[in-house]
Amino acid sequence: MSTWCILLAAGSGTRLQAATAGRPKQFLELDGRPLYWRSALTLRTLPELAGLVFVAPAAHLPAMEEEIRRLWVQDALNLPWRIVAGGARRQDSVRHGLHALPDTCARVLIHDSARPFASAALVRRLLEAMDRGAAAVIPAIAVTDTVKEVEQHTVLRTLDRSRLRAVQTPQAFALPLLRQAHARAEAEGWEATDDASLVEALGEAVVIVPGEETNMKITTPQDLELLRQQTSPLLSLLPVSGWGYDVHKYAEPHEPKARPMKLGGVPIPKAPCVLAHSDGDVLLHALVDALAALVCAGDIGTRFPDTDPAFENMPSAIFVHELLQDVWGAGILLTHVDLTIIAQVPKVGPYREAIRKHVAQLLKLEPGQVNVKATTEEGLGFTGEKKGIKAVAMVSALRPAAGLAPDAALE
């Protein structure tokens, strides 16, 4: 499902204006960038994200658009984006953002730019809950203080804090449901401080996932100290690469464990069968080794041994998916993949584009980030004698600098 995020940066921040000389808090700087940009940098690491909608104060719209264009090139976000003017209330700003979403969008994240420390791991928990069927998901943390209901400086009652949760953003919704909630709110005059409240007013279930204590909202002058204490791992990404290699023997179709050839998940008709425990996709096996190298996880034999009956004839795409969870969990951002197939037979050319697109889809990359090439060994050696096939994979990526905690550490 296509997922977009509406990043709210249209508030006035009145409680902070005295401490910021009247400057809206979303434009305060962190690591040399405006505060709202920290969230954009975090969100870019999510392969599920299809685009961003920025909601800006109407008076600052042209200046903020110009700033985003500069930052977009500088930090290479490589995502579609749009910008709209906010409204008088937070829910008006969200509604304006909803109108800007493309027709292809199926689910939406709503996030306050005043919460710059939300992690990618937190967002992934929201999306995983939606994958399991939830239509509205919010992060929440337990309330540790005793909370009392008061009226005119007098306590009415003490609330049971075991039933209370402090709610954060981002919040995730099926887009049709959230649009319905905002339409009802506008028509019937509902007011709410978060989008989940509007969905609740429809009588729909809202699911919670664990939030993060570090996902604090910059609200008061005292909170500004957080900006001086925090560093941004996403602005300190270092290049890393992983290299993988695999080889498979050719087999007669009647031999035990002879598998029809697949390359990058694409069936290759009339090609020799390969001898393998799993489905024998030599290209994806090399890719798994390269992904494992990014997180120092050994190789495919370490993770998926060919002595384990559970992996017999298993699609290699499952192996790729498993290693991707480790890569994403470590806060690593894939940037480019270069794949080489080495074989005398079959001819790979007719299938090259299909392989490239399928691998890109598996890795949640654009096709332009995946290169596939093939070569022979001029009749020499193992492949030249048509006894088998080899593959090499090189994966380029960016990881948080040493000493800076990846998102996985916050789970």
Protein Blocks (a to p, Z undefined) as FASTA:
>chain_A
ZZdddddfkbgolmlmmmnnopafklpceehiafklmmmmmmmmpmkbgbdcddddfklm
mmmmmmmmmmmmmnonopacddddddfblklmmmmmmmmpcfklmbdcdddfklmkbcfk
lmmmmmmmmmnopabdcdddddfbdcdddeehiafbdcdfklgccddddddddfklmmmm
mmmmmmnopacfbfklmmmmnopacddddddfklccdfbfklmmmmmmpccfklmcccdd
dddddddddddfklghiacddeehiacehiacdddfblopaklmmmmmmmmmmnonopak
lmmcckbmklgoiafklmmmmmmmmmmmnopacfbdcdddddfbdcfklmmmmmmmmmmm
mnopafklpccddddeehpajklnopaccdddddddddddehiacfklmZZ
